[in-house]
Each structure stands twice: as C-alpha cells, then as structure tokens.
Amino acid sequence: MFSKLKKRERPSGATLLETICAAVVLSIIVIGATGYRYHSTLNARCADEHIAAARLGQLVCASWAGLEGDETYDPVAHLGSELSMEVLGPPKSLPPAFVLLGRYRATIEDVDYRIVLSWNDVSSELRALWIRVEWDWREEDPSDPLKPLRKSFVIITYVPK
C-alpha cells in the first residue's frame, strides 16, 4: 500500500547565502581590526612625542636650575651638543610678571618642540623659573613658526638666587 518514497537528500555543502554572510562577517572583523591597529599606532606615536616633550622640559629645567636661574642662561650653548636647538622670536604671550629669557626650537626625531623660558623674582632670595614646552603632532609644514600648536605644558620651579 505504501510505496517506498525516495527521500530527497540535501547536499552537504554551504549555500550561496551562507557564504555571503560569512564573507560579510569576516570583512567587518578585518575592517575593525585595521581601525584598531591604526588608532593604537597613532596613540603610541602621540605618547612617544609627549614623553619626549616631558623629558626635554625636565632637561632644560634641570639645566637652568643647576645654574640657579641665571639670567644669561643659554640652552643652545648649554645643550647644543646634545640637541639640535635654535633661537626663535618672542612668544605671543607670557604669564604676568615674568621676564622673557628666550624662545627656542629643539628637534627630536623629526618633531619640533618649542620652548619658552621666563623667570620672575618672587623674593630677594627666591626666583621662579617658568618653562613652557609646545609641540604639534599634525603633519604640516614645521618651518612656519607662527602656526598654532596643539600640545603644551608648563613647568614651574623655584631656585635660590
């Protein structure tokens, strides 16, 4: 009565839709990994520049403080053998009551750092040394000394006169 029906077997391979879905998922993973790698490399580069700027600021600060805040301190003469430094024009602004000592450019690993040095006699026995280090991580023309910089920090230290 019942005849034997042949069961139709499904092929064991993947369908076209499954293959396309797998390709889309893999593409999203690859694009995400590439973006992650790009941003982590960019952040590592920015961190290296920040560390170099901090070390440069501390080097200039310690060198100037070692001379007890001498008004004739010249970092080009003092540190010129260790760093590529040059003198720049005066900065646009200074903190109130500080006297400008100079503005300089130092180049470390093809990155320009600008250093502003100024001082103020807090009392007859104490002098404040103010050092600002500026740098820029943008890929622009570094020869333009008037372009605005995106990164900076200030170091203030006190030395006996």
C-alpha positions in Angstrom: 0.0 0.0 0.0 2.6 2.4 0.9 5.1 2.7 -1.7 8.6 3.5 -0.8 9.2 7.1 -1.3 12.7 8.2 -2.0 13.9 10.7 0.5 15.5 13.6 -1.2 18.8 14.4 0.4 20.1 17.8 0.8 23.7 18.4 -0.5 26.2 18.8 2.4 27.9 21.9 1.0 27.2 25.6 2.0 24.7 27.6 0.2 25.5 30.9 -1.5 23.7 32.9 1.2 25.7 31.3 4.0 29.0 32.0 2.1 28.0 35.7 1.6 27.1 36.1 5.3 30.4 34.6 6.3 32.3 36.9 3.9 30.4 40.0 5.3 31.2 39.0 8.9 34.9 38.4 8.1 35.0 41.8 6.3 33.6 43.6 9.3 36.2 41.9 11.6 39.1 42.8 9.3 38.0 46.4 9.0 37.6 46.7 12.8 41.0 45.2 13.4 42.6 47.5 10.9 41.0 50.6 12.5 42.0 49.4 16.0 45.6 48.9 14.8 45.7 52.4 13.1 44.4 54.2 16.2 46.6 52.3 18.6 49.7 53.2 16.4 48.6 56.8 16.3 48.1 56.9 20.1 51.5 55.3 20.6 53.1 57.9 18.4 51.4 60.7 20.3 52.5 59.2 23.6 56.1 59.0 22.4 56.0 62.7 21.5 54.5 63.6 24.8 57.2 61.7 26.7 59.9 63.3 24.6 58.5 66.7 25.4 58.3 66.0 29.1 61.9 64.8 29.1 63.0 67.9 27.1 61.2 70.2 29.5 62.8 68.4 32.5 66.3 68.6 30.9 66.0 72.3 30.2 64.5 72.9 33.7 67.2 71.0 35.5 70.0 72.6 33.4 68.7 76.1 34.1 68.0 75.3 37.8 71.5 73.9 38.1 72.8 77.4 37.2 70.5 78.8 39.9 68.2 80.5 37.4 71.0 82.6 35.8 69.5 85.5 33.7 72.1 84.8 31.0 71.3 81.1 30.6 71.5 80.0 27.0 70.2 76.5 26.3 71.6 76.5 22.8 75.1 76.9 24.2 74.4 74.6 27.2 72.6 71.8 25.4 73.5 72.4 21.8 75.9 69.4 21.7 73.2 67.0 22.8 70.2 68.6 21.0 69.5 70.4 17.7 68.4 73.8 19.0 67.9 77.2 17.5 66.6 80.6 18.8 63.2 81.8 17.8 61.4 85.2 18.1 59.5 86.2 21.2 56.2 84.4 22.0 52.8 85.9 21.7 52.1 85.8 25.5 53.8 85.3 28.8 52.5 84.8 32.3 52.0 88.1 34.2 55.1 89.5 36.0 57.5 87.1 34.2 60.5 88.3 32.3 61.3 86.5 29.0 64.6 84.8 28.8 64.1 83.3 25.3 62.2 81.1 22.9 63.8 78.1 21.3 63.1 75.3 18.9 64.5 71.8 19.6 64.1 68.9 17.1 64.0 65.4 18.3 63.3 62.5 15.9 61.9 65.0 13.2 59.5 66.5 15.7 59.8 70.3 16.5 59.4 71.3 20.1 59.2 74.9 21.1 60.5 76.0 24.4 59.7 79.3 26.1 61.8 80.3 29.1 61.0 83.1 31.5 61.7 84.0 35.1 60.4 86.1 38.0 62.0 87.1 41.3 59.5 86.1 43.9 61.5 87.5 46.7 65.0 88.8 47.3 66.2 85.2 47.8 63.9 83.2 45.5 63.4 83.0 41.8 60.7 81.3 39.8 61.6 79.6 36.6 58.8 79.2 34.1 59.3 76.8 31.2 56.6 76.0 28.5 57.1 73.2 26.0 54.9 73.1 22.9 54.7 70.7 20.1 52.4 69.6 17.4 51.6 66.1 16.1 49.8 67.3 12.9 51.5 66.6 9.6 52.0 70.2 8.4 54.8 72.4 7.5 57.1 72.7 10.6 59.0 75.6 9.1 56.1 78.1 9.9 56.9 79.4 13.4 53.5 81.2 13.7 51.3 78.2 13.3 49.3 77.3 16.4 50.4 74.2 18.3 48.0 71.7 19.8 50.0 70.3 22.7 51.8 72.1 25.5 52.6 72.0 29.2 54.2 74.3 31.7 56.9 73.5 34.3 57.5 76.0 37.2 60.3 75.5 39.6 61.9 77.7 42.3 65.6 78.2 42.9 67.5 80.3 45.4 69.1 83.4 44.0 
